[in-house]
Structure formats: structure tokens, C-alpha cells
Amino acid sequence: MDIQEVLNCVFSAWYPKFKHITIKSNILPLPKEFLDYLQADGIVLPEQCVAASGKHDEDDIEGEELDVDWDSADSSETKMPSFPEFESLIKKIIKNLGGSVFPKLNWSAPRDATWISFDKTLRCTCPSDVYLLLKSSEFITHDLTQPFSHCKDCENKNNVTVTYELVLRKWQSLASGMEFRCFVRNGKLVAICQRNHTEHYEFISKMKDEIVSDIKAFFYHMVAGKFPSKNYVFDAYRRDKGKLLLIDFNPFGAVTDSLLFSWDELEGCIGEKQQQGQQENNELQGSTDATSSMDTPDDKEPIFRFVEHPEGVQPHPYSCFGIPEDIKDLTSGEDPYKLMDLLNLKIQQQGQDASSDEEGD
């Protein structure tokens, strides 16, 4: 994977060419002040969002008194950011797209931040929903700070200027069992995988031949030869028999989740198996024109993997993002000092409880 392959997967780079087979979307260039806001520490919503959500009726707090020691309050106030023009554009786009949108940046959507949303999805109905998801996502931080970290030519990253953008896509209620991740190597569809590999869908095993056939037809008729990279990953949604929707493009490499495959398989064995099958076909046909054979779809079926049994279900890969770091360190044993502190605290509490019991006697 090189830098150019990553740049080819920027949403605005491929959307104009494939807009007729994907979800309706709007692209907004990110102003510098908003970029700075996304990269700043802490989660503070912009002033307009707080003002809109902070209006209370006086009757709601009738009879309540706020006992605040203003002298002891921290004198350094957190400055609330403000993006009135940018926020106005977001509101307008949300309205034009039916009232609900799915946000992402150049490459990634904040899928790791669904734990913080009200309905545990990426559905946004107002700017504050968008801000909260983007600010809470490590995927978004990766896009902003190290998008080329896995590239073999990453030493040239300082010569690349990335124009960051906010993408708002029309919200679609998609059945998770009908989305598939497709891996393309050397221009050939070599592997297909169930996108949501944390669930078992019985219908997939019954329809696997139809699914593979539809995805192959969709790839060779609608995608192949139109995307600039030879190696890439795309996600497709099978709405019905013979009807597919393009969801997204991703780089062919470790930065993209390989799901039920490993990248060693995808970059090695599977690709070699595909090439071997192509060579055998060429020998049988007595053809020496390798270029011609590579330009046409071969009869080799892509490898299709899905969760065949309920016992094969894996933990959700994003479930750990909603857990405090201290808890993760304790359960994984990565920080033994935190465990020692917890045990010492527990011993102190037991000692205090014992002292209280003796005094009570």
C-alpha cells in the first residue's frame, strides 16, 4: 500500500464517478478552526449547540436552589468554540437529505464512537450529533494525524497536502447482514467477506452462490477498471437479487479491517492461488498474451467467508471503545501498577471498615 492508493480512497476522489450507484452525499471542506477543534483535547461542544440545548423553563427548576461557592470555582473557563457559518451549512444539508445523515471524514466514519450516541448508531439529526461523534472517535483522529502511517512510502508524507472534508450521507436503514466487504488484488476480485462478522445470518449460507454471483457481476460491470488503484477494498450492500449499492472504498492494507481474513492471506496465499489459476487457464488455452487475459474476468471464484455457525460469532471489535482506559488496563493486565493500587485501596477500605466495627462495639 502506498500513499497514492490511500489518496484514491478519499471520498471526494471517487464519489463523482460512482455517485449513481452509491448513497446520496454532500461534501463540506473543513475550515481550519474546525480542524483545530477536532484535534484539541477534551470534548466541548460549540457555543451554538450548548445554547440550543441549555434553554430551560423556570418552572423546571422551581423550588430548587443552587448552592455554588463561586469563590472556590476554577477561574479559568473553558473557551467554547464557535462555527456559525459552518454549522448553518450542516443544518441545511441535514434538512435537504431528509433530516438524518451519516457523518464521516475523508476516509473513516466514527464507528468506534457509537457508544456515546443516544441510539448507539451514527444517525445524526443536528450539528451537535455530528460534533459529538467526530470528537469521540479515534478513527477520526487517525485520519487527521496519521493517514499514511501504514504506507511503504510514508517517508514522503510531508510532501502530501490533504484537504480535509466532512461528508454527510443520507441516512439509510441498512440490514447489516446484507453488507459485504470485497477485496481486489491486481484488478481481480479475490475475496468477499460478511461485513458484520459479529453476527450469524442463516440466510447467507443458503444464498451464498447468488451473493457471490451478484457481487462479481456488480464488480466487473460497475467498478472494475473505473477505480484508479489495482489493489483496493470496497464495501457493497445487496438490496435484492441483482441490485447492489456501493458503500465505500478503502485501501488494500493493514489500515483496513480484514474481518474474517488475515492480511497475510490476502496479500500472499489468496493472491498466489488466484495467479496460479490464471496461469493454468492460460496454459490450457495455449495463450501467451498475459495482458489480454488479465483484462477480462476469469472463471476463478473469489473466496467467500461468512460466519457459518452461531458458535463462530466473534466479539464486536468496537465494544472496547466505550470502556475507560483504566478498566481495560486492569482486565488485560497491561498495567500492573494500577492493579497494585486497586488492591492497596481495597486493603485500606477493609481496614477502615474493621476500625468502624470495633468503635461500634
One Martini backbone bead per residue (centre of mass of N, CA, C, O) as a GRO file, in nm:
protein
  361
    1MET     BB    1   0.095   0.037   0.024
    2ASP     BB    2   0.034   0.366  -0.084
    3ILE     BB    3  -0.041   0.693  -0.090
    4GLN     BB    4  -0.212   0.693  -0.354
    5GLU     BB    5  -0.413   0.472  -0.260
    6VAL     BB    6  -0.527   0.645  -0.030
    7LEU     BB    7  -0.615   0.893  -0.202
    8ASN     BB    8  -0.822   0.727  -0.381
    9CYS     BB    9  -1.017   0.692  -0.105
   10VAL     BB   10  -1.120   0.955  -0.114
   11PHE     BB   11  -1.432   1.054  -0.138
   12SER     BB   12  -1.399   1.296  -0.356
   13ALA     BB   13  -1.244   1.106  -0.567
   14TRP     BB   14  -1.499   0.886  -0.621
   15TYR     BB   15  -1.795   0.995  -0.614
   16PRO     BB   16  -1.850   1.124  -0.900
   17LYS     BB   17  -1.820   0.837  -1.052
   18PHE     BB   18  -2.034   0.673  -0.824
   19LYS     BB   19  -2.313   0.824  -0.753
   20HIS     BB   20  -2.524   0.621  -0.907
   21ILE     BB   21  -2.430   0.366  -0.681
   22THR     BB   22  -2.481   0.548  -0.428
   23ILE     BB   23  -2.504   0.750  -0.167
   24LYS     BB   24  -2.625   1.037  -0.093
   25SER     BB   25  -2.403   1.330  -0.089
   26ASN     BB   26  -2.211   1.569   0.110
   27ILE     BB   27  -1.945   1.820   0.077
   28LEU     BB   28  -1.724   1.965   0.332
   29PRO     BB   29  -1.503   2.183   0.395
   30LEU     BB   30  -1.268   2.229   0.644
   31PRO     BB   31  -1.210   2.449   0.862
   32LYS     BB   32  -0.949   2.530   1.056
   33GLU     BB   33  -1.104   2.566   1.328
   34PHE     BB   34  -1.227   2.277   1.314
   35LEU     BB   35  -0.967   2.117   1.309
   36ASP     BB   36  -0.864   2.221   1.580
   37TYR     BB   37  -1.104   2.114   1.742
   38LEU     BB   38  -1.064   1.806   1.680
   39GLN     BB   39  -0.750   1.815   1.803
   40ALA     BB   40  -0.844   1.882   2.067
   41ASP     BB   41  -0.880   1.853   2.384
   42GLY     BB   42  -1.155   1.730   2.454
   43ILE     BB   43  -1.524   1.784   2.509
   44VAL     BB   44  -1.655   2.066   2.333
   45LEU     BB   45  -1.919   2.226   2.254
   46PRO     BB   46  -2.046   2.448   2.078
   47GLU     BB   47  -2.215   2.729   2.154
   48GLN     BB   48  -2.481   2.677   1.993
   49CYS     BB   49  -2.545   2.398   2.117
   50VAL     BB   50  -2.562   2.483   2.415
   51ALA     BB   51  -2.780   2.699   2.379
   52ALA     BB   52  -3.001   2.506   2.260
   53SER     BB   53  -2.982   2.288   2.517
   54GLY     BB   54  -2.990   2.516   2.774
   55LYS     BB   55  -3.293   2.557   2.775
   56HIS     BB   56  -3.502   2.657   3.050
   57ASP     BB   57  -3.757   2.629   3.246
   58GLU     BB   58  -3.840   2.772   3.544
   59ASP     BB   59  -4.032   2.537   3.635
   60ASP     BB   60  -3.808   2.308   3.642
   61ILE     BB   61  -3.659   2.481   3.907
   62GLU     BB   62  -3.865   2.487   4.113
   63GLY     BB   63  -3.739   2.499   4.445
   64GLU     BB   64  -3.449   2.536   4.356
   65GLU     BB   65  -3.110   2.548   4.480
   66LEU     BB   66  -2.795   2.695   4.420
   67ASP     BB   67  -2.491   2.582   4.572
   68VAL     BB   68  -2.235   2.813   4.503
   69ASP     BB   69  -1.881   2.850   4.515
   70TRP     BB   70  -1.735   3.099   4.344
   71ASP     BB   71  -1.453   3.127   4.483
   72SER     BB   72  -1.374   2.807   4.424
   73ALA     BB   73  -1.382   2.837   4.142
   74ASP     BB   74  -1.265   2.808   3.840
   75SER     BB   75  -1.125   3.074   3.664
   76SER     BB   76  -1.078   2.884   3.420
   77GLU     BB   77  -1.229   2.892   3.123
   78THR     BB   78  -1.383   2.724   2.878
   79LYS     BB   79  -1.359   2.761   2.549
   80MET     BB   80  -1.599   2.810   2.316
   81PRO     BB   81  -1.666   2.723   2.021
   82SER     BB   82  -1.727   2.876   1.683
   83PHE     BB   83  -1.953   2.785   1.379
   84PRO     BB   84  -2.195   2.932   1.223
   85GLU     BB   85  -2.158   2.876   0.916
   86PHE     BB   86  -2.101   2.574   0.926
   87GLU     BB   87  -2.361   2.499   1.083
   88SER     BB   88  -2.560   2.601   0.871
   89LEU     BB   89  -2.477   2.397   0.652
   90ILE     BB   90  -2.545   2.142   0.805
   91LYS     BB   91  -2.846   2.197   0.842
   92LYS     BB   92  -2.915   2.215   0.541
   93ILE     BB   93  -2.825   1.928   0.462
   94ILE     BB   94  -3.001   1.766   0.653
   95LYS     BB   95  -3.267   1.866   0.533
   96ASN     BB   96  -3.209   1.777   0.229
   97LEU     BB   97  -3.161   1.459   0.346
   98GLY     BB   98  -3.429   1.419   0.554
   99GLY     BB   99  -3.292   1.469   0.870
  100SER     BB  100  -3.065   1.238   0.813
  101VAL     BB  101  -2.723   1.137   0.892
  102PHE     BB  102  -2.388   1.027   0.781
  103PRO     BB  103  -2.072   1.056   0.913
  104LYS     BB  104  -1.753   1.172   0.767
  105LEU     BB  105  -1.450   1.164   0.636
  106ASN     BB  106  -1.233   1.095   0.398
  107TRP     BB  107  -1.242   0.780   0.523
  108SER     BB  108  -1.384   0.787   0.806
  109ALA     BB  109  -1.596   0.661   1.045
  110PRO     BB  110  -1.736   0.687   1.383
  111ARG     BB  111  -1.779   0.374   1.488
  112ASP     BB  112  -1.629   0.396   1.781
  113ALA     BB  113  -1.875   0.620   1.890
  114THR     BB  114  -2.166   0.489   1.943
  115TRP     BB  115  -2.171   0.482   2.261
  116ILE     BB  116  -2.248   0.809   2.276
  117SER     BB  117  -2.508   0.767   2.154
  118PHE     BB  118  -2.841   0.737   2.197
  119ASP     BB  119  -2.884   0.480   1.965
  120LYS     BB  120  -2.606   0.344   1.873
  121THR     BB  121  -2.549   0.533   1.624
  122LEU     BB  122  -2.483   0.748   1.321
  123ARG     BB  123  -2.727   0.917   1.365
  124CYS     BB  124  -2.799   1.252   1.242
  125THR     BB  125  -3.002   1.567   1.323
  126CYS     BB  126  -2.752   1.745   1.420
  127PRO     BB  127  -2.459   1.903   1.480
  128SER     BB  128  -2.402   1.784   1.766
  129ASP     BB  129  -2.390   1.490   1.672
  130VAL     BB  130  -2.145   1.524   1.492
  131TYR     BB  131  -1.941   1.638   1.694
  132LEU     BB  132  -1.947   1.407   1.905
  133LEU     BB  133  -1.846   1.180   1.720
  134LEU     BB  134  -1.582   1.307   1.617
  135LYS     BB  135  -1.454   1.367   1.908
  136SER     BB  136  -1.484   1.038   1.999
  137SER     BB  137  -1.283   0.946   1.764
  138GLU     BB  138  -1.007   0.755   1.663
  139PHE     BB  139  -1.046   0.741   1.359
  140ILE     BB  140  -1.040   1.046   1.312
  141THR     BB  141  -0.762   1.098   1.432
  142HIS     BB  142  -0.613   0.927   1.225
  143ASP     BB  143  -0.689   1.092   0.975
  144LEU     BB  144  -0.550   1.363   1.089
  145THR     BB  145  -0.246   1.239   1.179
  146GLN     BB  146  -0.210   0.915   1.025
  147PRO     BB  147  -0.293   0.815   0.712
  148PHE     BB  148   0.029   0.699   0.626
  149SER     BB  149   0.155   0.484   0.834
  150HIS     BB  150   0.120   0.211   0.629
  151CYS     BB  151   0.312   0.315   0.423
  152LYS     BB  152   0.595   0.251   0.231
  153ASP     BB  153   0.606   0.589   0.161
  154CYS     BB  154   0.588   0.771   0.437
  155GLU     BB  155   0.841   0.965   0.399
  156ASN     BB  156   0.643   1.150   0.188
  157LYS     BB  157   0.412   1.294   0.360
  158ASN     BB  158   0.520   1.601   0.358
  159ASN     BB  159   0.437   1.623   0.034
  160VAL     BB  160   0.138   1.603   0.140
  161THR     BB  161  -0.184   1.744   0.074
  162VAL     BB  162  -0.469   1.761   0.284
  163THR     BB  163  -0.816   1.791   0.224
  164TYR     BB  164  -1.048   1.835   0.447
  165GLU     BB  165  -1.369   1.656   0.504
  166LEU     BB  166  -1.720   1.663   0.524
  167VAL     BB  167  -1.944   1.386   0.528
  168LEU     BB  168  -2.291   1.372   0.423
  169ARG     BB  169  -2.516   1.107   0.451
  170LYS     BB  170  -2.783   0.953   0.377
  171TRP     BB  171  -2.994   0.792   0.564
  172GLN     BB  172  -2.975   0.431   0.611
  173SER     BB  173  -3.158   0.131   0.662
  174LEU     BB  174  -2.945  -0.126   0.706
  175ALA     BB  175  -2.883  -0.454   0.664
  176SER     BB  176  -2.611  -0.607   0.802
  177GLY     BB  177  -2.629  -0.890   0.633
  178MET     BB  178  -2.596  -0.723   0.330
  179GLU     BB  179  -2.294  -0.663   0.386
  180PHE     BB  180  -1.983  -0.640   0.187
  181ARG     BB  181  -1.644  -0.731   0.163
  182CYS     BB  182  -1.409  -0.640  -0.099
  183PHE     BB  183  -1.121  -0.788  -0.262
  184VAL     BB  184  -0.862  -0.626  -0.458
  185ARG     BB  185  -0.618  -0.787  -0.681
  186ASN     BB  186  -0.491  -0.694  -0.963
  187GLY     BB  187  -0.803  -0.636  -1.057
  188LYS     BB  188  -0.913  -0.874  -0.870
  189LEU     BB  189  -1.155  -1.074  -0.729
  190VAL     BB  190  -1.055  -1.262  -0.430
  191ALA     BB  191  -1.260  -1.149  -0.195
  192ILE     BB  192  -1.528  -1.224   0.047
  193CYS     BB  193  -1.713  -1.056   0.320
  194GLN     BB  194  -1.869  -1.033   0.597
  195ARG     BB  195  -1.909  -0.737   0.753
  196ASN     BB  196  -2.076  -0.858   1.002
  197HIS     BB  197  -1.882  -1.075   1.211
  198THR     BB  198  -2.082  -1.071   1.490
  199GLU     BB  199  -2.283  -1.243   1.313
  200HIS     BB  200  -2.549  -1.477   1.240
  201TYR     BB  201  -2.661  -1.570   0.903
  202GLU     BB  202  -2.850  -1.811   0.762
  203PHE     BB  203  -2.905  -1.700   0.465
  204ILE     BB  204  -2.617  -1.698   0.347
  205SER     BB  205  -2.576  -2.007   0.302
  206LYS     BB  206  -2.827  -2.027   0.102
  207MET     BB  207  -2.705  -1.757  -0.087
  208LYS     BB  208  -2.399  -1.764  -0.172
  209ASP     BB  209  -2.405  -1.792  -0.483
  210GLU     BB  210  -2.572  -1.536  -0.540
  211ILE     BB  211  -2.389  -1.334  -0.401
  212VAL     BB  212  -2.134  -1.382  -0.569
  213SER     BB  213  -2.260  -1.327  -0.845
  214ASP     BB  214  -2.352  -1.032  -0.790
  215ILE     BB  215  -2.074  -0.915  -0.710
  216LYS     BB  216  -1.926  -0.981  -0.970
  217ALA     BB  217  -2.111  -0.822  -1.161
  218PHE     BB  218  -2.076  -0.549  -1.020
  219PHE     BB  219  -1.773  -0.525  -1.049
  220TYR     BB  220  -1.731  -0.571  -1.368
  221HIS     BB  221  -1.956  -0.341  -1.450
  222MET     BB  222  -1.907  -0.087  -1.215
  223VAL     BB  223  -1.581  -0.092  -1.118
  224ALA     BB  224  -1.397  -0.209  -1.305
  225GLY     BB  225  -1.159   0.027  -1.434
  226LYS     BB  226  -1.259   0.297  -1.254
  227PHE     BB  227  -1.053   0.246  -1.048
  228PRO     BB  228  -0.719   0.344  -1.012
  229SER     BB  229  -0.661   0.101  -0.853
  230LYS     BB  230  -0.551  -0.241  -0.816
  231ASN     BB  231  -0.561  -0.208  -0.498
  232TYR     BB  232  -0.862  -0.284  -0.308
  233VAL     BB  233  -1.156  -0.184  -0.114
  234PHE     BB  234  -1.508  -0.280  -0.104
  235ASP     BB  235  -1.841  -0.186  -0.023
  236ALA     BB  236  -2.148  -0.381  -0.032
  237TYR     BB  237  -2.508  -0.369  -0.099
  238ARG     BB  238  -2.774  -0.607  -0.088
  239ARG     BB  239  -3.096  -0.541  -0.161
  240ASP     BB  240  -3.117  -0.753  -0.402
  241LYS     BB  241  -3.149  -0.930  -0.662
  242GLY     BB  242  -2.914  -0.762  -0.861
  243LYS     BB  243  -2.900  -0.532  -0.618
  244LEU     BB  244  -2.651  -0.283  -0.573
  245LEU     BB  245  -2.450  -0.096  -0.328
  246LEU     BB  246  -2.228   0.147  -0.283
  247ILE     BB  247  -2.033   0.251  -0.002
  248ASP     BB  248  -1.701   0.195  -0.019
  249PHE     BB  249  -1.353   0.281   0.002
  250ASN     BB  250  -1.036   0.101   0.053
  251PRO     BB  251  -0.743   0.013   0.142
  252PHE     BB  252  -0.489  -0.230   0.069
  253GLY     BB  253  -0.454  -0.290   0.413
  254ALA     BB  254  -0.403  -0.264   0.757
  255VAL     BB  255  -0.603  -0.013   0.787
  256THR     BB  256  -0.795  -0.239   0.707
  257ASP     BB  257  -1.042  -0.448   0.778
  258SER     BB  258  -1.031  -0.811   0.727
  259LEU     BB  259  -1.183  -0.979   0.928
  260LEU     BB  260  -1.193  -1.319   0.824
  261PHE     BB  261  -0.920  -1.231   0.750
  262SER     BB  262  -0.585  -1.200   0.655
  263TRP     BB  263  -0.323  -1.021   0.524
  264ASP     BB  264  -0.151  -1.263   0.449
  265GLU     BB  265  -0.361  -1.391   0.270
  266LEU     BB  266  -0.428  -1.151   0.076
  267GLU     BB  267  -0.112  -1.099  -0.005
  268GLY     BB  268  -0.063  -1.412  -0.067
  269CYS     BB  269  -0.220  -1.689  -0.106
  270ILE     BB  270  -0.464  -1.582  -0.265
  271GLY     BB  271  -0.305  -1.444  -0.490
  272GLU     BB  272  -0.147  -1.699  -0.580
  273LYS     BB  273  -0.395  -1.869  -0.649
  274GLN     BB  274  -0.501  -1.680  -0.866
  275GLN     BB  275  -0.248  -1.685  -1.048
  276GLN     BB  276  -0.241  -1.990  -1.092
  277GLY     BB  277  -0.516  -2.010  -1.231
  278GLN     BB  278  -0.439  -1.824  -1.467
  279GLN     BB  279  -0.202  -1.993  -1.578
  280GLU     BB  280  -0.366  -2.247  -1.639
  281ASN     BB  281  -0.554  -2.117  -1.843
  282ASN     BB  282  -0.335  -2.029  -2.042
  283GLU     BB  283  -0.222  -2.315  -2.102
  284LEU     BB  284  -0.488  -2.442  -2.207
  285GLN     BB  285  -0.519  -2.209  -2.437
  286GLY     BB  286  -0.232  -2.128  -2.552
  287SER     BB  287  -0.158  -1.857  -2.409
  288THR     BB  288   0.076  -1.554  -2.413
  289ASP     BB  289  -0.137  -1.319  -2.340
  290ALA     BB  290  -0.146  -1.174  -2.037
  291THR     BB  291  -0.285  -0.898  -2.076
  292SER     BB  292  -0.552  -1.000  -2.195
  293SER     BB  293  -0.635  -1.190  -1.954
  294MET     BB  294  -0.644  -0.951  -1.735
  295ASP     BB  295  -0.891  -0.784  -1.881
  296THR     BB  296  -1.057  -1.038  -1.803
  297PRO     BB  297  -1.271  -1.234  -1.662
  298ASP     BB  298  -1.244  -1.497  -1.465
  299ASP     BB  299  -1.347  -1.824  -1.336
  300LYS     BB  300  -1.251  -1.751  -1.065
  301GLU     BB  301  -1.347  -1.778  -0.751
  302PRO     BB  302  -1.403  -1.614  -0.488
  303ILE     BB  303  -1.349  -1.593  -0.162
  304PHE     BB  304  -1.600  -1.694   0.081
  305ARG     BB  305  -1.679  -1.540   0.396
  306PHE     BB  306  -1.862  -1.665   0.686
  307VAL     BB  307  -2.083  -1.719   0.941
  308GLU     BB  308  -2.188  -2.053   0.979
  309HIS     BB  309  -2.200  -2.035   1.300
  310PRO     BB  310  -2.280  -1.930   1.612
  311GLU     BB  311  -1.992  -2.016   1.728
  312GLY     BB  312  -1.838  -1.794   1.524
  313VAL     BB  313  -1.878  -1.561   1.692
  314GLN     BB  314  -1.760  -1.239   1.748
  315PRO     BB  315  -1.653  -0.982   1.891
  316HIS     BB  316  -1.696  -0.661   1.904
  317PRO     BB  317  -1.453  -0.433   1.793
  318TYR     BB  318  -1.603  -0.161   1.946
  319SER     BB  319  -1.665  -0.223   2.257
  320CYS     BB  320  -1.396  -0.098   2.395
  321PHE     BB  321  -1.444   0.222   2.353
  322GLY     BB  322  -1.654   0.248   2.617
  323ILE     BB  323  -1.401   0.194   2.797
  324PRO     BB  324  -1.205   0.260   3.032
  325GLU     BB  325  -0.866   0.246   3.048
  326ASP     BB  326  -0.834   0.131   3.335
  327ILE     BB  327  -1.007  -0.122   3.290
  328LYS     BB  328  -0.844  -0.241   3.055
  329ASP     BB  329  -0.576  -0.265   3.211
  330LEU     BB  330  -0.679  -0.455   3.433
  331THR     BB  331  -0.795  -0.695   3.253
  332SER     BB  332  -0.515  -0.726   3.077
  333GLY     BB  333  -0.240  -0.649   3.247
  334GLU     BB  334  -0.070  -0.391   3.134
  335ASP     BB  335  -0.101  -0.248   3.438
  336PRO     BB  336   0.019  -0.340   3.744
  337TYR     BB  337  -0.003  -0.074   3.914
  338LYS     BB  338  -0.312  -0.054   3.913
  339LEU     BB  339  -0.358  -0.318   4.064
  340MET     BB  340  -0.203  -0.239   4.321
  341ASP     BB  341  -0.376   0.008   4.389
  342LEU     BB  342  -0.643  -0.147   4.418
  343LEU     BB  343  -0.554  -0.337   4.647
  344ASN     BB  344  -0.473  -0.117   4.851
  345LEU     BB  345  -0.751   0.014   4.864
  346LYS     BB  346  -0.899  -0.238   4.965
  347ILE     BB  347  -0.735  -0.269   5.230
  348GLN     BB  348  -0.810   0.008   5.347
  349GLN     BB  349  -1.115  -0.037   5.355
  350GLN     BB  350  -1.108  -0.283   5.543
  351GLY     BB  351  -0.971  -0.133   5.777
  352GLN     BB  352  -1.194   0.080   5.817
  353ASP     BB  353  -1.425  -0.121   5.871
  354ALA     BB  354  -1.296  -0.252   6.121
  355SER     BB  355  -1.278   0.007   6.292
  356SER     BB  356  -1.583   0.070   6.295
  357ASP     BB  357  -1.669  -0.193   6.440
  358GLU     BB  358  -1.507  -0.145   6.702
  359GLU     BB  359  -1.642   0.126   6.780
  360GLY     BB  360  -1.932   0.005   6.794
  361ASP     BB  361  -1.850  -0.197   7.037
   0.00000   0.00000   0.00000
